[in-house]
């Protein structure tokens, strides 16, 4: 089960790295993994940069509710 979540998490990072100007909304399980991962900032930073060929993926929870549906598209 955790292997599947880790794969989903990696795929989500790939999606974000491909189009950094577009918002992507994670599933609830991926978002929970994302928040948990950030509890180890150095590891999170290294993972983000390594997984995305140099792009740091910042997690921003404050999103305008009107823009949120765009991330599901």
C-alpha positions as CSV (number, residue, x, y, z in Angstrom):
1,X,0.0,0.0,0.0
2,X,2.8,2.4,0.8
3,X,4.6,1.5,-2.4
4,X,1.5,2.6,-4.3
5,X,1.3,5.9,-2.5
6,X,5.0,6.6,-3.1
7,X,4.5,6.0,-6.8
8,X,1.5,8.3,-6.8
9,X,3.5,11.0,-5.0
10,X,6.3,10.7,-7.5
11,X,3.9,11.0,-10.4
12,X,2.4,14.0,-8.8
13,X,5.8,15.7,-8.5
14,X,6.5,14.9,-12.2
15,X,3.2,16.5,-13.2
16,X,4.0,19.7,-11.2
17,X,7.5,19.8,-12.7
18,X,6.3,19.5,-16.2
19,X,4.1,22.6,-16.0
20,X,5.2,24.7,-13.0
21,X,3.0,27.6,-14.0
22,X,-0.2,25.5,-13.7
23,X,-1.7,24.5,-10.4
24,X,-2.1,20.8,-9.7
25,X,-4.3,19.6,-6.9
26,X,-3.2,16.4,-5.2
27,X,-5.5,13.6,-4.0
28,X,-6.0,13.5,-0.2
29,X,-3.5,10.7,0.3
30,X,-0.9,12.4,-1.8
31,X,-1.4,15.7,0.1
32,X,-1.1,13.9,3.4
33,X,2.2,12.3,2.2
34,X,3.3,15.7,1.0
35,X,2.7,17.4,4.3
36,X,4.4,14.5,6.2
37,X,7.4,14.7,3.9
38,X,7.8,18.4,4.7
39,X,8.4,17.5,8.4
40,X,11.9,16.7,7.3
41,X,12.8,19.9,5.4
42,X,16.3,18.8,4.2
43,X,15.1,15.5,2.9
44,X,12.0,17.1,1.3
45,X,14.2,19.7,-0.5
46,X,16.6,17.1,-1.7
47,X,13.8,14.9,-3.0
48,X,12.0,17.8,-4.7
49,X,15.2,19.0,-6.5
50,X,16.3,15.4,-7.4
51,X,12.9,14.2,-8.5
52,X,12.2,17.3,-10.7
53,X,15.7,17.9,-12.3
54,X,16.4,20.9,-10.2
55,X,13.0,22.5,-9.5
56,X,12.0,23.0,-5.9
57,X,8.3,22.3,-5.4
58,X,6.9,24.5,-2.7
59,X,3.6,23.5,-1.1
60,X,1.2,26.4,-0.9
61,X,-2.0,25.7,1.0
62,X,-3.4,29.2,0.6
63,X,-5.2,29.0,-2.7
64,X,-8.1,31.2,-3.9
65,X,-11.2,29.0,-3.9
66,X,-12.1,30.3,-7.4
67,X,-8.8,28.9,-8.8
68,X,-9.0,25.5,-7.0
69,X,-11.2,23.8,-9.7
70,X,-8.6,24.7,-12.4
71,X,-6.2,22.3,-10.6
72,X,-8.5,19.4,-11.2
73,X,-8.8,20.0,-15.0
